[in-house]
Amino acid sequence: MKNEEQHVFIIGSKGIPAKYGGFETFVENLTAKRQDSKIKYHVACMTDEKEKKEKEYNHARCFFIRVPNIGPAKAVYYDIKALKNCITYIRENHIQNAIVYILACRIGPFIAHYKKSLKKLGAKVYVNPDGHEWKRAKWNAAIKKYWKFSEKLMVKHADLLICDSLNIEKYVKETYKKYQPYTTFIAYGSDVQKSILKDDDEKIVNWYQEKGLKPYEYYLIVGRFVPENNYETMIREFMKSHTEKKLAIITNVEKNKFYQELQDKLHFEQDERIQFVGTVYDAELLKKIREQAYGYLHGHEVGGTNPSLLEALDSTKLNLLLAVGFNQEVGQDSALYWTKEEGNLANLLEKSDKMTKQQIEEYAEKSSKRIQEAYNWNKIIKDYEDIFRSE
């Protein structure tokens, strides 16, 4: 079999080319940096267009799944429709030993049915369990219950679970011990290139002017504006600290309900150091903004290896991370850690302000080395291809 073409069907990402999102970036890199030409990828791509069949991109066959806008059930509908498409394609093209790799645990209640069809065709189901989706604050109680139930069934029926975090792997093994899950750990990757923008490039100069910021005179937060990323703690503690630096928050806020709730509670708009600066979709500009931040604040506590954390460790010299297992596993001794205890982060910010250039450079060297050794895409692609090609 090693010399035959190995077909791998990937469902659960919105598709490639990647516009945003961790899974999309993963699939983009997996296909673009393919090392084994005998692996043929088939990637499900979400669309709202009526007539869009398939195309070739990064040597992968991209097949389009049209999905109606039906709210939270949209992702479940998409995954099931994509899975049906894979089964039909495998059957009609007489593909041997296919692998269907499902990203996230959305379709647990339906997986047993489709697993039977795949087993008859000699195909295996691999699953990336992602993070603790059922813990996310955006879901109501019924949806959280569905996520947890769905996760259990995905674990039960997977031939292999590929976890991108050792903490998630440990959680899966302990929580679902009765199913004796077969798991492996392959990290998420990071792009280790520095920004191509020079310090005097008009893109970065204009951005600073527009936002009222100066290089190395701001702390930075990048991430989705949701409660489980601990914006409340980070903003409250920043307001409590005596730092003279600014806090630049890059997020998709659009003054939503959560923004209003936080403003009513903290009155952060009265603190001129705190600046919501909108989103930055230009990858090189964002990289430069990260590189020239004095420090990066990371408050994510739900999910596995977080892509924005990897980017921060690779780009920003000083990183202040919430002390939870996921973040400590990634950062190890290359970052500083804070807790949600009152005053803890405020004190850490003031200590960070007093650090010498040499101390900061030592952290920068450690964090870059950490990313290059454990999280570079070429290593991760090889790990995946070894798994896909093994008997």
Legacy VTK file of the C-alpha trace (Angstrom):
# vtk DataFile Version 3.0
C-alpha trace
ASCII
DATASET POLYDATA
POINTS 391 float
0.000 0.000 0.000
2.910 2.382 0.713
3.496 2.870 -3.032
-0.176 3.429 -3.864
-1.936 6.763 -3.744
-3.417 7.455 -0.302
-6.698 9.387 -0.454
-7.471 11.655 2.506
-10.847 13.420 2.707
-10.969 16.444 5.008
-14.253 17.805 6.301
-15.066 20.330 9.015
-13.098 23.377 7.843
-14.824 26.106 5.836
-12.390 25.269 3.038
-9.367 26.608 1.172
-7.942 29.053 0.251
-8.020 29.993 3.931
-9.524 33.377 4.726
-9.535 33.001 8.512
-9.766 30.390 11.254
-7.497 27.758 12.745
-8.802 24.735 10.845
-8.764 26.607 7.530
-5.138 27.675 8.067
-4.244 24.100 9.021
-5.773 22.666 5.802
-4.112 25.408 3.731
-0.687 24.448 5.128
-1.301 20.687 5.009
-2.072 20.870 1.279
0.376 23.643 0.263
3.370 22.110 2.074
2.636 18.504 1.118
5.846 16.450 1.126
4.507 13.087 -0.070
3.154 13.365 -3.620
1.381 9.996 -3.205
-1.107 11.575 -0.780
-4.196 12.960 -2.528
-6.283 15.397 -0.488
-10.002 16.013 -1.025
-11.177 19.092 0.862
-14.806 20.035 1.599
-15.447 23.775 1.048
-18.541 25.637 2.211
-20.381 27.765 -0.371
-23.691 29.542 -0.804
-23.504 29.458 -4.612
-25.887 27.176 -6.512
-23.605 25.838 -9.259
-20.136 25.211 -7.870
-18.863 21.665 -8.276
-15.116 21.348 -7.665
-11.670 22.778 -8.426
-8.002 21.939 -7.925
-6.062 24.013 -5.379
-2.679 23.170 -3.757
-2.877 19.812 -5.650
-6.020 19.077 -3.607
-9.471 18.382 -5.022
-11.781 20.977 -3.483
-15.425 19.952 -3.567
-18.106 22.490 -2.721
-21.012 21.937 -0.360
-23.881 24.386 -0.597
-25.230 25.198 2.855
-28.371 27.204 3.662
-28.143 29.788 6.435
-29.952 27.884 9.211
-28.267 29.275 12.327
-26.291 27.063 14.763
-27.323 23.891 12.862
-25.501 25.144 9.743
-22.173 23.509 10.682
-23.852 20.160 11.483
-25.712 20.207 8.149
-22.454 21.063 6.337
-20.453 18.218 7.919
-23.169 15.603 7.223
-23.598 16.702 3.615
-19.813 16.688 3.105
-19.542 13.211 4.662
-22.265 11.865 2.349
-20.374 13.367 -0.599
-17.150 11.595 0.515
-18.909 8.215 0.798
-20.407 8.566 -2.695
-17.051 9.583 -4.188
-15.163 6.716 -2.507
-17.776 4.206 -3.689
-18.031 5.475 -7.293
-14.247 5.736 -7.734
-13.489 2.394 -6.036
-10.985 4.015 -3.670
-9.160 1.599 -1.369
-8.135 2.398 2.223
-9.468 5.956 2.207
-9.176 8.128 5.316
-11.923 10.593 6.218
-10.476 13.183 8.605
-13.228 15.089 10.457
-12.251 18.356 12.146
-14.271 18.950 15.384
-17.021 16.884 17.009
-20.222 18.315 15.557
-21.946 15.226 14.123
-21.680 12.633 16.903
-25.374 11.592 16.905
-25.111 10.708 13.186
-21.604 9.242 12.965
-22.472 5.567 13.728
-24.719 5.399 10.645
-22.080 6.776 8.272
-19.271 4.820 9.924
-21.016 1.561 8.835
-20.992 2.701 5.187
-17.348 3.755 5.407
-16.330 0.479 7.045
-17.937 -1.478 4.186
-15.819 0.566 1.776
-12.646 -0.149 3.776
-12.344 3.516 4.838
-11.265 4.784 8.258
-12.560 7.746 10.279
-10.001 10.022 11.941
-11.213 12.866 14.165
-9.635 16.039 15.520
-11.574 16.605 18.777
-10.608 20.315 18.803
-11.019 22.049 22.195
-13.810 22.078 24.752
-16.440 23.512 22.397
-19.201 22.721 24.923
-17.604 25.177 27.384
-17.927 28.211 25.112
-20.073 30.963 26.617
-21.776 31.789 23.315
-23.811 28.550 23.413
-27.028 28.162 25.396
-27.530 25.182 27.736
-29.198 22.996 25.075
-26.407 23.538 22.519
-23.710 22.911 25.164
-25.428 19.618 26.031
-25.531 18.668 22.336
-21.795 19.449 21.925
-20.831 17.286 24.905
-23.025 14.373 23.742
-21.698 14.751 20.195
-18.087 14.732 21.427
-18.699 11.460 23.309
-20.059 9.722 20.197
-17.302 11.036 17.920
-14.707 9.664 20.340
-16.558 6.348 20.539
-16.672 5.793 16.765
-13.315 7.274 15.642
-10.627 4.888 14.443
-8.052 7.476 15.527
-8.250 10.801 17.390
-5.561 13.313 16.421
-5.228 15.854 19.252
-3.338 19.112 18.703
-2.819 19.524 22.451
-1.419 17.083 25.015
-3.985 18.405 27.495
-6.833 17.562 25.103
-5.347 14.092 24.506
-5.188 13.500 28.277
-8.788 14.742 28.686
-10.063 12.418 25.910
-8.252 9.378 27.351
-9.497 10.013 30.905
-13.062 11.144 30.151
-13.837 8.391 27.625
-11.736 5.606 29.118
-14.566 3.074 28.625
-14.244 3.415 24.824
-10.453 2.852 24.968
-9.869 5.662 22.433
-6.879 5.319 20.122
-5.192 8.734 20.180
-2.084 10.505 18.978
-0.704 14.012 19.455
0.281 16.249 16.534
0.667 19.935 17.320
-0.764 22.851 15.367
1.805 24.776 13.321
3.037 28.338 13.099
4.560 30.374 10.289
8.048 31.195 11.582
8.852 33.943 9.042
9.303 37.522 10.231
7.233 40.310 8.687
8.514 41.573 5.335
7.537 45.137 6.305
10.397 47.520 7.193
10.046 49.778 10.252
9.413 52.795 8.001
6.933 51.048 5.685
3.974 53.365 5.160
1.527 50.540 6.035
2.751 50.302 9.637
3.543 54.031 9.971
0.045 54.982 8.812
-1.556 52.365 11.078
0.265 53.754 14.129
-0.723 57.320 13.222
-4.349 56.362 12.715
-4.542 54.470 16.032
-2.406 56.860 18.102
0.161 54.174 18.957
3.985 53.986 18.967
6.259 50.940 18.486
7.038 49.086 21.765
4.747 51.431 23.699
1.704 49.156 23.775
0.551 45.804 25.063
-1.442 43.793 22.537
-4.416 41.424 22.550
-5.524 39.601 19.366
-8.513 37.270 19.374
-12.253 36.771 19.130
-14.191 39.071 21.446
-15.889 36.373 23.537
-16.163 35.934 27.356
-14.050 32.746 27.543
-11.020 34.681 26.270
-11.087 36.598 29.569
-11.290 40.137 28.236
-12.972 41.249 31.467
-10.013 40.177 33.613
-7.410 41.561 31.210
-9.092 44.965 30.829
-9.927 45.310 34.539
-6.364 44.421 35.588
-4.842 46.703 32.962
-6.965 49.586 34.315
-5.791 48.735 37.833
-2.105 48.770 36.829
0.044 51.894 36.699
1.584 51.130 33.325
1.941 54.150 31.039
1.796 51.935 27.975
-1.402 51.516 25.958
-3.482 48.374 25.465
-4.264 47.769 21.776
-7.070 45.244 21.291
-7.390 43.769 17.793
-10.787 42.096 17.587
-14.105 42.019 15.759
-15.998 43.935 18.424
-18.377 46.286 16.496
-19.619 47.423 19.938
-21.728 44.282 20.402
-23.736 43.208 23.467
-20.678 41.765 25.242
-18.790 45.043 24.633
-21.675 47.027 26.143
-21.882 44.728 29.178
-18.145 45.143 29.843
-18.314 48.910 29.366
-21.207 49.150 31.861
-19.210 47.091 34.362
-15.682 48.488 33.897
-16.145 51.944 32.226
-12.972 51.289 30.220
-13.847 53.984 27.662
-12.815 56.489 30.349
-9.286 55.041 30.368
-7.490 56.541 27.368
-4.826 53.804 27.481
-7.359 51.192 26.323
-7.966 51.144 22.597
-10.144 48.817 20.555
-8.438 49.178 17.175
-10.677 46.971 15.001
-9.521 44.027 12.897
-6.347 43.637 10.789
-6.683 41.199 7.879
-3.337 42.077 6.253
-1.105 39.200 7.490
2.195 41.105 7.105
0.845 44.177 8.869
-0.519 42.066 11.733
2.837 40.310 12.063
4.610 43.686 12.258
2.130 44.939 14.902
2.855 41.777 16.923
6.630 42.179 16.533
6.564 45.780 17.745
4.288 45.227 20.747
5.992 45.627 24.125
4.096 42.556 25.335
1.242 40.270 24.357
-1.661 39.347 26.672
-3.307 35.969 26.117
-6.441 35.040 28.056
-7.803 32.048 26.115
-8.804 29.161 28.349
-11.055 27.023 26.116
-9.661 24.818 23.364
-6.381 23.194 22.478
-3.332 24.798 20.896
-4.384 28.319 19.970
-3.020 29.686 16.640
-2.834 33.286 17.899
-0.721 32.114 20.861
1.763 30.407 18.528
1.973 33.565 16.406
2.532 35.664 19.525
5.322 33.452 20.872
7.020 33.593 17.508
6.566 37.352 16.962
6.280 39.211 20.275
9.278 39.305 22.597
7.368 39.227 25.881
4.235 37.122 26.375
1.918 37.212 29.401
-0.327 34.139 29.366
-3.244 32.970 31.482
-1.920 30.087 33.602
-4.006 27.170 32.287
-2.717 23.808 31.045
-3.178 24.565 27.316
-1.110 27.760 27.477
1.589 26.390 29.789
2.008 23.341 27.560
2.767 25.616 24.601
4.713 28.430 26.310
6.646 26.366 28.876
9.411 28.604 30.321
9.375 31.088 27.425
6.529 33.229 28.819
5.232 34.873 31.995
1.976 33.618 33.564
-0.941 35.259 35.369
-4.041 34.042 37.170
-7.573 35.467 37.436
-6.932 36.346 41.080
-7.487 40.037 41.752
-4.330 42.125 41.342
-2.270 39.274 39.860
-2.098 40.513 36.256
-1.874 44.186 37.311
1.278 43.337 39.326
2.717 41.309 36.448
2.208 44.231 34.032
4.096 46.558 36.376
6.921 44.013 36.755
7.057 43.621 32.966
7.415 47.380 32.534
10.542 47.283 34.736
12.261 44.418 32.901
15.636 45.136 31.276
16.180 44.816 27.526
18.408 41.809 28.176
15.714 40.030 30.229
13.148 40.636 27.471
15.571 39.386 24.785
16.112 36.173 26.774
12.353 35.500 26.732
12.241 36.363 23.000
14.980 33.842 22.213
13.309 31.115 24.268
9.861 31.630 22.704
11.183 31.699 19.112
13.192 28.539 19.765
10.127 26.865 21.284
8.055 27.554 18.161
10.784 26.538 15.718
11.437 23.230 17.475
7.907 22.093 18.344
5.475 23.973 16.104
6.984 24.515 12.675
4.721 23.457 9.804
7.252 21.247 8.003
7.626 19.024 11.078
3.848 18.902 11.560
3.150 18.070 7.899
5.638 15.199 8.141
3.941 13.923 11.333
0.549 13.985 9.576
1.834 12.279 6.447
3.458 9.546 8.543
0.069 8.910 10.177
-1.820 8.959 6.856
0.697 6.606 5.218
1.019 4.127 8.094
-0.870 0.843 7.743
LINES 1 392
391 0 1 2 3 4 5 6 7 8 9 10 11 12 13 14 15 16 17 18 19 20 21 22 23 24 25 26 27 28 29 30 31 32 33 34 35 36 37 38 39 40 41 42 43 44 45 46 47 48 49 50 51 52 53 54 55 56 57 58 59 60 61 62 63 64 65 66 67 68 69 70 71 72 73 74 75 76 77 78 79 80 81 82 83 84 85 86 87 88 89 90 91 92 93 94 95 96 97 98 99 100 101 102 103 104 105 106 107 108 109 110 111 112 113 114 115 116 117 118 119 120 121 122 123 124 125 126 127 128 129 130 131 132 133 134 135 136 137 138 139 140 141 142 143 144 145 146 147 148 149 150 151 152 153 154 155 156 157 158 159 160 161 162 163 164 165 166 167 168 169 170 171 172 173 174 175 176 177 178 179 180 181 182 183 184 185 186 187 188 189 190 191 192 193 194 195 196 197 198 199 200 201 202 203 204 205 206 207 208 209 210 211 212 213 214 215 216 217 218 219 220 221 222 223 224 225 226 227 228 229 230 231 232 233 234 235 236 237 238 239 240 241 242 243 244 245 246 247 248 249 250 251 252 253 254 255 256 257 258 259 260 261 262 263 264 265 266 267 268 269 270 271 272 273 274 275 276 277 278 279 280 281 282 283 284 285 286 287 288 289 290 291 292 293 294 295 296 297 298 299 300 301 302 303 304 305 306 307 308 309 310 311 312 313 314 315 316 317 318 319 320 321 322 323 324 325 326 327 328 329 330 331 332 333 334 335 336 337 338 339 340 341 342 343 344 345 346 347 348 349 350 351 352 353 354 355 356 357 358 359 360 361 362 363 364 365 366 367 368 369 370 371 372 373 374 375 376 377 378 379 380 381 382 383 384 385 386 387 388 389 390
